[in-house]
Amino acid sequence: MTQINNQYKRRRFLTYLASTPLLGKSFRAVGQSPSEEISIPIDNAEEAVNVFDFETVARTTLSNAHYTYLSSGVDSGETIKANRAGFEKIQLRVRRMIDVSEVDTSIKLFGKSFSSPIVVAPCGTQKAFHPDGELATARASNSRDTLQILSTVSSYSVEEVNGSRHEPTWFQLYPTEDWNVTRQLVQRATNAGCPAIAVTVDLPASNREALRRFRRDTNMECLGCHIPGFSNSIQRRPMFDGIDTSSITTTRSSNLDWEFMDKLRDFTDAKLLLKGIVTSEDAELCIEHGVDGVIVSNHGGRAENSGRGTIESLPEVVRAVRGRIPVLVDSGFRRGVDIFKAFALGADAVCIGRPYLWGLSSYGQTGVEKVLDLLHSELKMMMQQAGTKQLSDINNNYIA
Ligand SMILES: Cc1cc2nc3c(=O)[nH]c(=O)nc-3n(C[C@H](O)[C@H](O)[C@H](O)COP(=O)(O)O)c2cc1C
């Protein structure tokens, strides 16, 4: 009993520390993702009751620079907020008296089955969050039979990451300005077994103010590890090893157009997805240009400041696509019920970014596993509450 009391007192004290502006790194971090949830400090991954518990640990574990990189968006973060607010506008109609003692959360994408519809979104530079970076994410998503999409700017190479999984990842492509560089990136990913390439198209420009301000103010902290300059930073990315990058000035090119997509379509037999589609017009064009899938995304509020949540963009994309190609969605998904809503609006899978990065930052592989488990069990509970035995049972009738 005394032990329990002491544990309780210790937690109360830690909670106080985490919330006080006087102590704790949360005071110094310059993120734009203050969670709306109250969470209690945890000592290990198993203690987490929801994904926000890991946000609290990440905030206090990471350096300010890396926490800012993880949490921030563009301008004043309105689109980050809109991503969450969008879910609140949707109410559900739930059915009763259906035997839901067994529910099936499996999905099939391009002929391959996964036990969970929760996909690990491509997030760059994961060594900033944990020394094992993408390898920890690979092992975790592999153990949970979940798809992982690997970023062009990953800290480990596609060969190393695919070596940590039974099934290869999909590869996310930042096309750069030079076709020659792009071509070699795609070739390397497909040689490593990646069956699909997700081309990110939402970053012709972005105003990462929090990050810029942070870099200026605390330059010294960053200089310990980073040598300033684009070419220095690109040379540190394993995916560019052996590629002549002298012609490129950015990985996020602003010269992308449909002609580029046609060229890429001709070049590779891999499945091609566009990541960052948010309108029916562009969804139609994807189909016209032979694209195999779309990811409805605003980069987690890190691209443009549209002020529109992706859960609000999803219906028009689904209507335009009419079931011809899979529609994935990301940005702001933090609860099983959010995932349920996306399925009710016609999504085929949901990707998560920051939640698994919080888990990774906190406890490496076990943190990512617990984040995937929590979201998966919340989704299963929601399916039981709504009377849906499998994901294909969830449809528009469940939207009030
Ligand atoms: C730290 C961080 C790094 C990211 N890096 C990439 C990247 O390299 N390529 C990419 O297409 N998207 C990247 N994203 C966007 C994610 O793939 C995804 O769209 C977004 O995180 C989903 O929103 P959420 O974080 O609210 O779940 C990154 C996101 C974060 C938070």
Ligand as a Chemical Component Dictionary entry (heavy atoms), coordinates in Angstrom:
data_LIG
# 
_chem_comp.id                   LIG 
_chem_comp.type                 NON-POLYMER 
_chem_comp.pdbx_formal_charge   0 
_chem_comp.three_letter_code    LIG 
# 
loop_
_chem_comp_atom.comp_id 
_chem_comp_atom.atom_id 
_chem_comp_atom.alt_atom_id 
_chem_comp_atom.type_symbol 
_chem_comp_atom.charge 
_chem_comp_atom.model_Cartn_x 
_chem_comp_atom.model_Cartn_y 
_chem_comp_atom.model_Cartn_z 
_chem_comp_atom.pdbx_ordinal 
LIG C1  C1  C 0 8.716  14.921 -38.537 1  
LIG C2  C2  C 0 7.970  14.643 -39.811 2  
LIG C3  C3  C 0 8.678  14.328 -40.954 3  
LIG C4  C4  C 0 7.998  14.062 -42.144 4  
LIG N1  N1  N 0 8.715  13.702 -43.250 5  
LIG C5  C5  C 0 8.063  13.415 -44.409 6  
LIG C6  C6  C 0 8.782  12.969 -45.556 7  
LIG O1  O1  O 0 9.996  12.818 -45.533 8  
LIG N2  N2  N 0 8.055  12.713 -46.677 9  
LIG C7  C7  C 0 6.682  12.847 -46.734 10 
LIG O2  O2  O 0 6.074  12.616 -47.786 11 
LIG N3  N3  N 0 5.987  13.238 -45.646 12 
LIG C8  C8  C 0 6.639  13.510 -44.487 13 
LIG N4  N4  N 0 5.922  13.869 -43.383 14 
LIG C9  C9  C 0 4.438  13.886 -43.446 15 
LIG C10 C10 C 0 3.879  12.500 -43.093 16 
LIG O3  O3  O 0 4.157  11.557 -44.087 17 
LIG C11 C11 C 0 2.353  12.548 -42.918 18 
LIG O4  O4  O 0 1.774  13.076 -44.077 19 
LIG C12 C12 C 0 1.922  13.369 -41.712 20 
LIG O5  O5  O 0 2.825  13.226 -40.647 21 
LIG C13 C13 C 0 0.535  12.917 -41.247 22 
LIG O6  O6  O 0 0.057  13.759 -40.255 23 
LIG P1  P1  P 0 0.157  13.465 -38.678 24 
LIG O7  O7  O 0 1.587  13.694 -38.298 25 
LIG O8  O8  O 0 -0.764 14.468 -38.091 26 
LIG O9  O9  O 0 -0.270 12.029 -38.446 27 
LIG C14 C14 C 0 6.586  14.143 -42.182 28 
LIG C15 C15 C 0 5.878  14.455 -41.018 29 
LIG C16 C16 C 0 6.550  14.705 -39.842 30 
LIG C17 C17 C 0 5.767  15.014 -38.611 31 
# 
loop_
_chem_comp_bond.comp_id 
_chem_comp_bond.atom_id_1 
_chem_comp_bond.atom_id_2 
_chem_comp_bond.value_order 
_chem_comp_bond.pdbx_ordinal 
LIG C1  C2  SING 1  
LIG C2  C3  SING 2  
LIG C2  C16 DOUB 3  
LIG C3  C4  DOUB 4  
LIG C4  N1  SING 5  
LIG C4  C14 SING 6  
LIG N1  C5  DOUB 7  
LIG C5  C6  SING 8  
LIG C5  C8  SING 9  
LIG C6  O1  DOUB 10 
LIG C6  N2  SING 11 
LIG N2  C7  SING 12 
LIG C7  O2  DOUB 13 
LIG C7  N3  SING 14 
LIG N3  C8  DOUB 15 
LIG C8  N4  SING 16 
LIG N4  C9  SING 17 
LIG N4  C14 SING 18 
LIG C9  C10 SING 19 
LIG C10 O3  SING 20 
LIG C10 C11 SING 21 
LIG C11 O4  SING 22 
LIG C11 C12 SING 23 
LIG C12 O5  SING 24 
LIG C12 C13 SING 25 
LIG C13 O6  SING 26 
LIG O6  P1  SING 27 
LIG P1  O7  DOUB 28 
LIG P1  O8  SING 29 
LIG P1  O9  SING 30 
LIG C14 C15 DOUB 31 
LIG C15 C16 SING 32 
LIG C16 C17 SING 33 
# 
